[in-house]
Amino acid sequence: MTDILQKYQDTVERFDRIPSFTKKHSMEETRAFLKKMGNPEKDLRIVHVAGTNGKGSVCAYLAGILQRAGYHVGLFTSPHLVDMRERFQIDGKPIGMETFLDAVEDVESLLTDPDTYYPTYFEMLFFVGMRVFSEAKVDILILETGVGGRLDATNAVSRKDLTLITKIGLDHTKYLGDTLEQIAGEKAGIFMSGVPVIVEGGNEEVADVFLKKAAQTGSPCRVLSKKDYGDLLIHKKSIDFSFYSHYYGTVRASLDTTALYQMDNTALALAAVESLSEQGIVSSARVTKDVILDGLYQTHWAGRMEELAPDFYVDGAHNADGMQAFLKSVAADGCEGMRRLIFSASADKDYRQMLRLIADSGLFGQIFLSPMKSYRSLSGEALQEAASRIGETVATEVLSDLNAAWKRIMDLRHEGDRTYLAGSLYFVGEAKELFSNADGRVDCQDVNTGESR
């Protein structure tokens, strides 16, 4: 093992221990530390993205278009699936280990009194990211919130050029409120005076929250609705749809995915490109319709109806709205054999509701439940209790871990069958880490035999 790799692994392990000895800080404290860093965001063009579902996908599609146009694009997202550096991408690639370690060293050198102030896990990653993107002098930084918006560490930046809000659903209710309107209010906390806003407008009450907040901050607000896009056409491995743009005209786009919900996320990314063009932040001579189409089709966002091997798909659906969107895509897959699902979830999620939706859908002939390796995981006992609740509706089995679930499916599956994995992005990450070989795809034989790779 090289010295750099060892140092990187040690740093990741040290970061993983942070939650045990610190707590979330106020926005004033976060802004004060950014100022101590020299406000690395001050010279950056920033698109700030919040919402319940689809944030990462919107960020990825927007980044894909801008990169295809030749812009130098920074992308900060969470969580990572396998490697922490996935959270910091420049021009579509995770940053290098040395770049990460240099930024960590810079940030930690400013923590002169750790007993008084030490960032949380997410705050630390945010500070590291801001140092990385500032040093790289990216043309545009696409910044995804962690949880919420108003009190999220990313909201400490002193400037923005555009804010986006994706679909709002009931998630993180302990922190954000137990109604859609309350959650929308927290997400709208990222609005900044005079900065344009684009929001997903599928729910009128939620849209009203955004419009009122935009009026208070003097932010031009566009509510994106189904009249702005549609004409969905489903193919075996891709989808097509139309986006009706007053700037680019009708854009007929193809996405290299079977995830139907990506039409909604892509539409928001396209609206963002419109706004950036109208503001003169990007050049319409560079971001042409052909560039947009190429950028969209070439974008692949890991863990969202991602095919890891033939007829094995993983999806990060981890709340009720996300699960409904996932099931809608499954229903349109054209599977001629039996569908099977491997499911797990974090203990703080409403896994019972997700499993009710899954069982009631009638889409799966068998469901396999297994705990995750993550400390966030539901216990085997909780999964057994969940299995007893849905067992009368669909054949359900609890396995010891993901590897055992996969082996069971390998013994059962026939030509034409299809397997899905869902319930948590952490679970998706576990699947990618456990099953991936050198080219990033699942080697079914290796997994089935348990042989080392």
C-alpha positions as CSV (number, residue, x, y, z in Angstrom):
1,M,0.0,0.0,0.0
2,T,1.4,3.4,-1.0
3,D,1.9,6.1,1.6
4,I,-0.7,8.3,-0.1
5,L,-3.3,5.5,0.0
6,Q,-2.6,4.7,3.6
7,K,-2.9,8.4,4.6
8,Y,-6.1,8.7,2.7
9,Q,-7.6,5.6,4.3
10,D,-6.5,6.9,7.7
11,T,-8.1,10.3,7.1
12,V,-11.4,8.7,5.9
13,E,-11.5,6.6,9.1
14,R,-10.8,9.6,11.2
15,F,-13.6,11.5,9.5
16,D,-16.0,8.6,10.2
17,R,-15.3,9.0,13.9
18,I,-16.2,12.7,13.9
19,P,-20.0,12.2,14.8
20,S,-19.0,10.8,18.1
21,F,-17.3,14.0,19.5
22,T,-18.9,17.0,17.9
23,K,-22.3,18.5,17.1
24,K,-23.9,20.6,14.4
25,H,-23.0,24.3,14.6
26,S,-25.0,27.4,14.0
27,M,-25.0,29.1,10.6
28,E,-23.1,32.0,12.2
29,E,-20.3,29.7,13.3
30,T,-20.2,28.0,9.8
31,R,-20.0,31.4,8.1
32,A,-17.3,32.5,10.6
33,F,-15.2,29.5,9.6
34,L,-15.7,30.2,5.9
35,K,-14.5,33.7,6.5
36,K,-11.5,32.3,8.3
37,M,-10.8,30.3,5.2
38,G,-10.9,33.5,3.2
39,N,-14.4,33.0,1.8
40,P,-13.3,30.6,-0.9
41,E,-16.7,30.9,-2.5
42,K,-16.4,34.6,-3.2
43,D,-15.1,34.2,-6.8
44,L,-17.2,31.2,-7.7
45,R,-20.4,31.0,-9.8
46,I,-22.7,28.9,-7.6
47,V,-25.9,26.9,-8.4
48,H,-27.4,25.8,-5.1
49,V,-29.7,22.8,-5.1
50,A,-32.1,21.6,-2.3
51,G,-35.1,19.3,-2.2
52,T,-36.2,15.9,-0.9
53,N,-35.7,13.6,-3.9
54,G,-33.7,14.1,-7.1
55,K,-31.1,16.6,-5.9
56,G,-28.2,14.6,-7.0
57,S,-29.7,13.7,-10.4
58,V,-30.5,17.3,-11.1
59,C,-26.9,18.3,-10.2
60,A,-25.5,15.5,-12.4
61,Y,-27.5,16.3,-15.5
62,L,-26.8,20.1,-15.1
63,A,-23.1,19.3,-14.7
64,G,-23.2,17.0,-17.7
65,I,-24.6,19.6,-20.0
66,L,-22.2,22.3,-18.8
67,Q,-19.2,20.0,-19.1
68,R,-20.2,19.0,-22.6
69,A,-20.2,22.8,-23.4
70,G,-16.6,23.0,-22.3
71,Y,-17.1,24.6,-18.9
72,H,-14.9,23.7,-15.9
73,V,-17.5,22.4,-13.5
74,G,-17.3,21.5,-9.8
75,L,-19.9,19.2,-8.2
76,F,-20.5,18.7,-4.5
77,T,-23.0,16.0,-3.6
78,S,-23.8,13.5,-0.9
79,P,-23.8,10.8,0.2
80,H,-21.0,8.9,-1.5
81,L,-21.6,5.3,-2.5
82,V,-18.2,3.7,-2.2
83,D,-15.4,6.3,-2.0
84,M,-15.6,9.6,-0.1
85,R,-14.0,11.4,-3.0
86,E,-17.2,10.9,-5.1
87,R,-18.6,13.9,-3.2
88,F,-16.1,16.2,-4.9
89,Q,-16.1,16.0,-8.7
90,I,-14.4,18.2,-11.2
91,D,-15.4,17.9,-14.8
92,G,-17.2,14.6,-14.1
93,K,-14.4,12.9,-12.2
94,P,-13.8,12.5,-8.4
95,I,-10.8,14.5,-7.1
96,G,-7.5,12.7,-6.5
97,M,-6.3,11.5,-3.1
98,E,-3.5,14.1,-2.9
99,T,-5.9,16.9,-3.8
100,F,-8.3,15.7,-1.1
101,L,-5.5,15.4,1.5
102,D,-4.0,18.8,0.7
103,A,-7.5,20.4,1.2
104,V,-8.0,18.5,4.5
105,E,-4.6,19.8,5.7
106,D,-5.5,23.4,4.8
107,V,-8.8,23.2,6.6
108,E,-7.5,21.5,9.7
109,S,-4.6,24.0,10.0
110,L,-7.3,26.6,10.7
111,L,-8.8,24.6,13.6
112,T,-6.6,26.4,16.2
113,D,-8.9,25.4,19.1
114,P,-10.5,22.1,18.4
115,D,-11.9,21.8,21.9
116,T,-14.0,25.0,21.3
117,Y,-14.9,24.5,17.6
118,Y,-14.6,21.3,15.5
119,P,-16.8,20.8,12.4
120,T,-19.3,18.0,12.1
121,Y,-18.6,15.3,9.5
122,F,-20.7,17.1,6.8
123,E,-19.4,20.5,7.7
124,M,-15.8,19.3,7.4
125,L,-16.5,17.8,4.0
126,F,-18.2,21.0,2.9
127,F,-15.2,23.1,4.0
128,V,-12.8,20.7,2.2
129,G,-15.0,20.9,-0.9
130,M,-14.9,24.7,-0.9
131,R,-11.2,24.7,-0.7
132,V,-10.9,22.2,-3.5
133,F,-13.2,24.0,-5.9
134,S,-11.7,27.4,-5.1
135,E,-8.2,26.1,-5.8
136,A,-9.3,24.5,-9.0
137,K,-10.9,27.8,-10.1
138,V,-14.0,26.0,-11.5
139,D,-16.2,28.1,-13.8
140,I,-19.4,26.9,-12.1
141,L,-19.9,25.1,-8.8
142,I,-23.1,23.0,-8.4
143,L,-23.7,22.7,-4.7
144,E,-26.1,20.2,-3.3
145,T,-27.5,20.6,0.3
146,G,-27.2,17.8,2.8
147,V,-30.4,17.9,4.9
148,G,-32.9,20.7,4.7
149,G,-31.7,24.0,3.4
150,R,-32.0,26.9,5.8
151,L,-29.6,25.5,8.4
152,D,-27.6,23.4,6.0
153,A,-23.8,24.1,6.1
154,T,-23.9,24.7,2.3
155,N,-26.2,27.7,2.9
156,A,-23.3,29.6,4.6
157,V,-21.9,30.7,1.2
158,S,-21.9,34.4,0.8
159,R,-23.0,34.4,-2.9
160,K,-25.1,32.4,-5.3
161,D,-26.2,32.7,-8.9
162,L,-29.2,30.4,-9.0
163,T,-31.1,28.2,-6.6
164,L,-33.1,25.1,-7.5
165,I,-35.6,23.1,-5.4
166,T,-36.5,19.6,-6.5
167,K,-39.6,17.6,-5.5
168,I,-40.6,17.9,-1.8
169,G,-41.6,14.8,0.2
170,L,-41.8,13.6,3.8
171,D,-38.3,12.8,4.9
172,H,-36.1,13.9,7.8
173,T,-39.3,15.0,9.5
174,K,-37.7,15.0,12.9
175,Y,-35.6,17.9,11.8
176,L,-37.6,19.6,9.0
177,G,-41.2,19.3,10.1
178,D,-44.0,16.8,9.5
179,T,-45.9,18.5,6.7
180,L,-44.9,19.2,3.1
181,E,-45.4,22.9,3.7
182,Q,-43.0,22.9,6.8
183,I,-40.4,21.0,4.9
184,A,-40.7,23.3,1.9
185,G,-40.2,26.3,4.2
186,E,-36.9,24.8,5.4
187,K,-35.8,24.1,1.9
188,A,-36.7,27.6,0.8
189,G,-34.2,28.9,3.4
190,I,-31.6,28.7,0.6
191,F,-33.2,31.6,-1.3
192,M,-30.9,34.6,-1.4
193,S,-31.9,38.2,-2.1
194,G,-32.3,38.9,-5.8
195,V,-31.0,35.4,-6.9
196,P,-33.3,33.6,-9.4
197,V,-35.2,30.5,-8.1
198,I,-36.6,27.5,-10.0
199,V,-38.8,25.1,-8.1
200,E,-40.6,21.9,-8.9
201,G,-44.3,22.8,-8.8
202,G,-46.2,19.5,-8.6
203,N,-47.9,20.4,-5.4
204,E,-49.7,23.7,-5.3
205,E,-49.5,24.3,-1.5
206,V,-45.7,23.7,-1.7
207,A,-45.4,26.0,-4.7
208,D,-47.2,28.7,-2.7
209,V,-44.6,28.4,0.1
210,F,-41.8,29.0,-2.5
211,L,-43.6,31.9,-4.2
212,K,-44.2,33.7,-0.8
213,K,-40.5,33.2,0.2
214,A,-39.3,34.3,-3.2
215,A,-41.4,37.5,-2.8
216,Q,-39.8,38.1,0.6
217,T,-36.3,37.8,-0.8
218,G,-37.0,39.6,-4.1
219,S,-36.0,36.5,-6.0
220,P,-37.4,35.9,-9.5
221,C,-39.2,32.6,-9.2
222,R,-40.1,30.1,-11.9
223,V,-42.4,27.2,-10.9
224,L,-41.8,24.3,-13.3
225,S,-44.9,22.3,-14.1
226,K,-45.9,19.4,-16.3
227,K,-46.9,21.9,-19.0
228,D,-43.1,22.6,-19.4
229,Y,-42.3,19.0,-20.4
230,G,-43.8,15.6,-21.3
231,D,-44.4,13.3,-24.2
232,L,-42.6,10.5,-22.4
233,L,-41.6,7.6,-24.7
234,I,-40.2,4.4,-23.0
235,H,-37.6,2.2,-24.7
236,K,-36.0,-1.0,-23.4
237,K,-32.9,0.8,-22.1
238,S,-33.7,4.5,-22.5
239,I,-36.4,7.1,-22.4
240,D,-37.3,10.1,-24.6
241,F,-39.2,13.2,-23.6
242,S,-39.8,16.8,-24.7
243,F,-38.9,20.0,-22.9
244,Y,-40.7,23.2,-24.0
245,S,-38.2,26.0,-23.7
246,H,-38.9,29.7,-24.4
247,Y,-35.1,30.0,-24.9
248,Y,-34.1,26.9,-26.9
249,G,-37.5,26.0,-28.3
250,T,-38.7,22.4,-28.1
251,V,-35.9,20.1,-26.9
252,R,-36.5,16.4,-27.6
253,A,-34.1,14.6,-25.3
254,S,-33.0,11.0,-24.9
255,L,-31.7,9.7,-21.5
256,D,-29.6,6.6,-21.2
257,T,-31.7,5.2,-18.3
258,T,-34.8,3.3,-17.5
259,A,-35.6,5.6,-14.5
260,L,-38.8,7.4,-15.6
261,Y,-38.4,9.9,-12.8
262,Q,-35.3,11.3,-14.4
263,M,-37.6,13.1,-16.9
264,D,-38.6,15.4,-14.0
265,N,-35.1,15.9,-12.7
266,T,-33.7,16.6,-16.2
267,A,-36.5,19.1,-16.9
268,L,-35.3,21.1,-13.8
269,A,-31.7,20.9,-15.0
270,L,-32.8,22.2,-18.4
271,A,-34.6,25.1,-16.8
272,A,-31.4,25.8,-14.9
273,V,-29.5,26.0,-18.2
274,E,-32.1,28.4,-19.5
275,S,-31.7,30.7,-16.5
276,L,-27.9,30.6,-16.7
277,S,-28.0,31.4,-20.4
278,E,-30.5,34.3,-19.8
279,Q,-28.3,35.7,-17.1
280,G,-25.2,35.5,-19.4
281,I,-23.4,33.2,-17.0
282,V,-23.0,30.6,-19.8
283,S,-22.9,31.4,-23.5
284,S,-25.7,30.2,-25.7
285,A,-23.1,29.9,-28.4
286,R,-21.5,27.2,-26.4
287,V,-24.6,25.6,-24.7
288,T,-26.4,24.8,-28.0
289,K,-29.3,22.4,-28.4
290,D,-27.0,19.7,-29.7
291,V,-24.6,20.2,-26.8
292,I,-27.6,19.8,-24.4
293,L,-28.7,16.6,-26.1
294,D,-25.2,15.1,-26.0
295,G,-24.6,16.2,-22.4
296,L,-27.9,14.6,-21.2
297,Y,-27.4,11.3,-23.0
298,Q,-23.8,10.9,-21.8
299,T,-24.7,11.6,-18.1
300,H,-25.0,8.5,-15.9
301,W,-25.8,9.1,-12.2
302,A,-24.8,6.1,-10.1
303,G,-27.3,4.3,-8.0
304,R,-30.4,5.5,-9.8
305,M,-31.9,2.6,-11.7
306,E,-28.3,1.6,-12.4
307,E,-27.7,-1.7,-14.2
308,L,-24.8,-3.3,-12.5
309,A,-25.1,-6.5,-14.4
310,P,-27.6,-7.9,-17.0
311,D,-31.0,-7.7,-15.4
312,F,-29.7,-6.5,-12.0
313,Y,-30.7,-2.9,-11.2
314,V,-30.0,-0.9,-8.1
315,D,-31.9,2.3,-7.0
316,G,-31.4,4.6,-4.1
317,A,-35.1,5.1,-3.3
318,H,-35.2,5.6,0.5
319,N,-38.5,7.3,1.3
320,A,-42.1,6.9,0.2
321,D,-42.0,9.4,-2.7
322,G,-38.7,7.9,-3.9
323,M,-40.1,4.4,-3.6
324,Q,-43.3,5.4,-5.6
325,A,-41.1,6.8,-8.4
326,F,-38.9,3.6,-8.4
327,L,-42.0,1.4,-8.6
328,K,-43.3,3.4,-11.5
329,S,-40.1,2.7,-13.4
330,V,-40.2,-1.0,-12.5
331,A,-43.7,-1.3,-13.7
332,A,-42.6,-0.1,-17.2
333,D,-39.6,-2.4,-17.5
334,G,-41.2,-5.0,-19.8
335,C,-39.9,-7.9,-17.7
336,E,-41.2,-11.2,-19.0
337,G,-40.1,-13.3,-16.1
338,M,-40.2,-12.9,-12.3
339,R,-39.1,-9.8,-10.6
340,R,-37.2,-10.1,-7.3
341,L,-36.3,-7.3,-4.9
342,I,-33.5,-7.1,-2.3
343,F,-34.4,-4.5,0.3
344,S,-32.8,-2.8,3.3
345,A,-33.1,0.6,4.9
346,S,-31.7,2.9,7.5
347,A,-33.4,2.6,10.9
348,D,-34.5,6.2,10.9
349,K,-36.5,5.8,7.7
350,D,-40.2,4.8,7.4
351,Y,-39.3,1.4,6.1
352,R,-42.8,0.0,6.9
353,Q,-44.4,2.4,4.5
354,M,-41.9,1.7,1.8
355,L,-42.5,-2.1,2.2
356,R,-46.3,-1.6,2.1
357,L,-45.9,0.3,-1.2
358,I,-43.7,-2.5,-2.5
359,A,-46.0,-5.3,-1.4
360,D,-49.1,-3.5,-2.7
361,S,-47.6,-2.9,-6.1
362,G,-47.7,-6.6,-6.9
363,L,-44.6,-6.2,-9.0
364,F,-42.3,-8.6,-7.2
365,G,-42.7,-12.4,-7.0
366,Q,-40.2,-12.5,-4.1
367,I,-38.7,-10.0,-1.7
368,F,-35.4,-10.6,0.2
369,L,-34.6,-8.5,3.2
370,S,-31.1,-8.2,4.7
371,P,-29.3,-5.9,7.1
372,M,-26.7,-3.5,5.8
373,K,-23.2,-3.2,7.1
374,S,-23.8,0.4,8.0
375,Y,-24.4,1.3,11.7
376,R,-27.5,3.1,10.3
377,S,-29.1,-0.2,9.3
378,L,-32.3,-1.8,10.4
379,S,-31.6,-4.8,12.6
380,G,-32.3,-8.3,11.6
381,E,-35.1,-8.4,14.2
382,A,-36.8,-5.3,12.7
383,L,-36.5,-6.9,9.2
384,Q,-38.1,-10.1,10.5
385,E,-41.0,-8.1,12.0
386,A,-41.4,-6.3,8.6
387,A,-41.3,-9.6,6.8
388,S,-44.1,-11.0,8.9
389,R,-46.3,-8.0,8.0
390,I,-45.9,-8.4,4.2
391,G,-45.4,-12.1,4.1
392,E,-49.1,-12.8,3.3
393,T,-49.0,-10.5,0.3
394,V,-45.7,-11.6,-1.3
395,A,-43.2,-14.3,-0.6
396,T,-40.6,-12.7,1.7
397,E,-37.4,-14.0,3.2
398,V,-34.8,-12.5,5.6
399,L,-31.2,-13.2,4.8
400,S,-28.1,-12.6,6.9
401,D,-26.5,-10.1,4.5
402,L,-26.4,-8.9,1.0
403,N,-24.1,-11.6,-0.2
404,A,-26.4,-14.3,1.1
405,A,-29.4,-12.6,-0.6
406,W,-27.6,-12.5,-3.9
407,K,-26.5,-16.2,-3.7
408,R,-30.2,-17.1,-3.0
409,I,-31.3,-15.2,-6.0
410,M,-28.6,-16.8,-8.2
411,D,-30.0,-20.2,-7.2
412,L,-33.6,-19.2,-8.1
413,R,-33.4,-17.0,-11.2
414,H,-34.3,-18.1,-14.7
415,E,-34.1,-16.6,-18.2
416,G,-36.2,-13.4,-18.4
417,D,-36.1,-12.8,-14.6
418,R,-35.0,-9.4,-13.3
419,T,-33.6,-8.4,-9.9
420,Y,-33.7,-5.0,-8.2
421,L,-32.1,-3.6,-5.1
422,A,-33.6,-0.6,-3.3
423,G,-34.3,1.1,0.1
424,S,-31.1,3.0,0.8
425,L,-28.2,4.7,-1.0
426,Y,-26.0,3.2,1.6
427,F,-27.3,-0.3,0.5
428,V,-26.6,0.6,-3.1
429,G,-23.1,1.6,-2.2
430,E,-22.6,-1.7,-0.4
431,A,-23.8,-3.6,-3.5
432,K,-21.4,-1.6,-5.7
433,E,-18.5,-2.2,-3.4
434,L,-19.2,-5.9,-2.8
435,F,-20.1,-6.9,-6.4
436,S,-17.9,-4.7,-8.6
437,N,-14.9,-5.9,-10.4
438,A,-12.3,-3.7,-12.1
439,D,-14.6,-2.3,-14.8
440,G,-17.2,-1.4,-12.2
441,R,-19.8,-4.0,-13.2
442,V,-21.0,-7.0,-11.3
443,D,-19.3,-10.3,-11.9
444,C,-22.2,-12.7,-11.1
445,Q,-20.0,-15.8,-11.0
446,D,-17.6,-14.3,-8.5
447,V,-20.4,-13.3,-6.2
448,N,-22.2,-16.6,-6.4
449,T,-19.1,-18.7,-5.5
450,G,-17.8,-16.2,-3.0
451,E,-14.3,-16.5,-4.6
452,S,-12.0,-13.6,-4.1
453,R,-11.4,-11.3,-7.0
